[in-house]
Amino acid sequence: MSLPSLHIDINQPGFIKDPYEKLASLRKEMPVYHDPVWDKVFFTRHSDIAALLKDKRLGRTMLHRYSRDEIGWPPPDPREAPFRRYQDNVFMDMEADAHSRIRSLVTKVFTPKRVESMRATLERTTHKLIDSVEASGKADFVHDIAEPLPVIMIASLLGIPDEQIQYLRPWSNAIVKMYELGYTDQQVEEANRAATEFMEMIGGLAAERRVKPQDDLITELVQVEEKGDKLTEDELRATAIFLLNAGHEATVNGSSLGLRALFQKPDQLKALKEAVAQGNTSLLKTGIDEMLRYETPLPMFERYVIEDMDFNGVQLKRGTEVALMYISGNRDETRFTQPNELILSREDNPLLTFGLGTHYCLGAPLARLELQVLFSVLFTRCPNVRPAGEAEFSSGFVIRGLEKLPIEF
């Protein structure tokens, strides 16, 4: 099958704010296409995306199978060396044994029990954040509540001292800009600086924990061992940074986009407020997944074609970059009933937001817990919360969220 060619500027503000009509048209008329500007093959249908996420012929990298010369890749850009030192040690961007090895070590310490143990701290922290704005009767939900909450929680989980928490969000913001399509030279410089400073901080804390262990995740990452294997120094540093970056981006953007969606659907907002008041946790649980389906905070993930393949008649050559549009699959009318409606009680909800297969998001339980606690406390404390102005979207699509969401209560 010959692929149609189409370029969409996914970084265009109008598309970032509301891509859904265009994506619906693509699912119907051009579900698979090649974008010559980005040089990627885009997939927009839920069934294709779900299948490709579990297909071993695709991967987050190809370097576990081939050298750069074999696949025609140029040497790494030396200007990105500090950032690459971090990124090349992130296990979610690895494949095969390298991925399995580090993921196995990390899952020994980042357990469901540890995540659940954070519930009480999450509740206290959320109450404190609301305390700080309650007297004024208004706030910027993104800046005052959604952003600080997951950063504070991940910092507490890792064991990062309070005086260093202020650097985490700016560092993370700089690093994740490198995942957008079309980043600038200035963004490279900022990401390099952030990665270097972040790696040095984690390295210093790890050295301290080797001498004086504490009840935190950095200590456990230092100590974790499986069959004599341990994390290298750079693997440990990169893993800690990745847990912060991944662990808070979905929560910040998921909670702010979710609240904006609730404001636009007053019947669902009313139902959720009533459920919280009545202690109905089932609607809160299904509702969080529904918000993350309805407005996908991480809309697109990429894979490389590791070997020539035929996928439903589409010929994909080795080395092709595939862009999987989660944000489109999550609104696919062939998989979801009333996909463009926010239905908090939706139970048949195979959302793509956390991925599928080998690289399924390790932090999904924590993200869900943070959002459940946040909305539970918010609607308990501020049952009359309402919008106080227009929401403003951030400039990126790959990591899609809000810059501002004014609220009053």
C-alpha positions, 0 to 999 in steps of 0.5 A, spaced: 500 500 500 502 506 498 502 511 503 498 518 502 503 524 504 500 530 508 504 535 513 500 537 519 503 542 523 502 539 530 505 545 534 500 550 531 496 553 537 489 552 534 491 544 533 494 544 540 488 547 543 483 542 539 485 537 534 479 533 534 475 535 528 482 534 524 483 527 527 476 524 526 477 526 519 484 523 518 481 516 522 476 516 517 479 518 510 487 517 512 488 513 518 495 512 516 499 517 512 507 519 511 508 526 514 514 529 509 516 534 514 517 530 520 519 524 516 514 519 520 508 515 519 502 517 523 497 512 525 491 515 528 486 509 529 485 505 536 486 498 533 492 500 529 496 503 535 494 498 540 497 493 535 503 496 534 505 498 541 505 490 542 509 489 536 516 486 537 518 489 530 518 496 533 522 499 538 523 505 542 530 504 539 534 500 534 541 500 537 540 494 541 540 490 534 544 494 529 550 499 529 549 506 527 553 505 520 548 499 519 542 503 519 545 509 516 544 514 523 549 519 523 554 520 530 550 523 536 550 530 535 556 532 540 552 539 542 547 534 545 552 530 549 550 532 556 542 531 555 544 524 551 548 522 558 541 522 561 537 520 556 541 514 554 540 511 561 533 512 561 530 504 561 523 506 558 527 508 551 531 501 551 529 495 548 530 487 550 535 485 555 537 492 557 530 495 558 528 488 562 534 489 566 533 496 569 525 495 569 526 489 573 530 492 578 526 499 579 520 495 580 523 491 586 523 498 589 517 502 586 512 497 588 504 498 589 505 498 596 510 504 596 505 508 592 499 506 596 503 508 602 503 515 599 496 517 600 496 520 607 502 525 605 498 526 598 492 528 602 496 533 607 499 536 601 493 537 597 490 540 603 496 545 604 496 547 597 488 549 597 490 552 604 495 557 601 489 560 596 483 559 599 483 565 603 483 569 596 477 565 593 481 565 587 487 561 584 491 559 578 489 551 578 496 550 574 501 554 578 498 554 585 495 546 585 497 542 579 504 543 578 507 543 585 503 537 588 506 532 584 513 535 584 512 535 592 510 528 592 516 525 587 521 529 591 518 526 598 518 519 594 525 520 592 528 523 598 530 530 595 531 535 600 526 541 601 531 546 599 532 543 592 525 542 590 525 549 587 529 546 582 525 540 579 520 543 575 524 548 571 529 542 570 524 538 568 521 543 563 527 544 560 529 537 559 522 535 556 522 540 551 527 535 547 521 531 546 517 536 542 518 536 534 522 541 532 526 544 538 531 550 538 538 551 539 536 554 545 532 549 548 538 544 547 542 548 551 537 549 556 536 541 556 543 540 557 544 545 563 538 542 566 540 535 565 547 536 568 545 539 574 540 534 575 544 528 574 549 532 579 544 533 584 542 526 584 549 523 584 550 527 590 544 524 594 546 517 592 553 518 595 550 520 601 545 515 602 550 509 601 553 512 607 547 514 611 541 510 608 534 513 609 527 511 608 526 513 601 527 511 593 534 514 592 536 509 598 533 503 595 535 505 588 542 505 591 541 498 594 537 494 590 540 488 587 538 482 583 542 476 582 548 480 583 546 486 578 545 493 580 544 499 577 550 503 574 551 510 577 548 513 571 543 509 570 541 510 578 541 518 576 537 517 570 532 513 573 531 518 579 530 523 574 525 520 569 521 518 575 520 525 576 519 527 569 514 522 567 511 522 574 509 529 574 508 531 567 502 526 566 499 529 573 500 536 572 497 536 565 492 530 566 489 534 572 488 541 569 486 538 562 481 534 566 478 540 570 477 544 564 473 538 561 469 538 567 468 545 567 465 544 560 461 538 562 457 541 568 452 535 568 459 531 569 462 536 574 455 535 578 455 528 578 463 528 580 462 533 586 456 529 589 460 522 588 465 525 592 460 528 597 457 521 598 464 518 598 463 514 592 470 512 590 467 508 584 465 514 580 472 517 582 476 511 579 472 511 573 472 518 572 480 519 572 481 514 567 475 517 563 478 524 563 485 521 561 482 518 555 478 525 553 484 529 554 490 526 553 496 529 556 501 525 552 498 525 545 504 522 541 509 517 542 514 514 537 517 507 535 522 505 530 521 499 525 526 494 527 525 490 521 522 491 514 514 489 516 507 488 513 502 491 517 495 490 515 498 492 508 502 498 509 509 496 508 514 499 513 521 499 512 527 498 517 528 505 520 522 508 519 519 512 525 512 511 527 508 516 530 502 513 534 497 518 536 494 516 542 490 522 542 486 520 536 486 513 538 482 515 545 477 518 541 476 513 536 468 512 534 470 505 532 472 503 539 468 508 544 461 509 544 460 517 544 467 518 544 467 525 544 463 525 550 466 525 557 462 520 561 465 519 568 462 512 569 465 509 563 467 502 564 469 499 557 475 504 557 481 501 554 485 508 554 491 508 550 494 514 555 499 509 559 501 505 553 501 498 552 505 492 552 513 492 554 513 499 555 507 500 559 507 506 564 511 504 570 508 510 574 500 509 572 498 507 579 501 513 582 498 518 577 491 515 578 492 516 585 494 523 585 489 525 581 484 521 585 486 524 591 487 531 588 479 531 585 477 528 592 480 534 596 478 539 591 471 538 591 470 537 598 474 543 600 471 547 594 465 544 592 463 551 588 469 551 584 468 554 577 472 557 572 474 565 572 477 566 566 480 562 559 484 557 560 491 558 556 494 552 553 502 551 553 506 551 546 507 543 545 503 538 542 507 532 544 507 534 552 500 537 551 497 541 557 495 548 560 499 554 562 494 557 566 487 555 568 484 561 573 479 558 578 475 561 583 471 558 589 
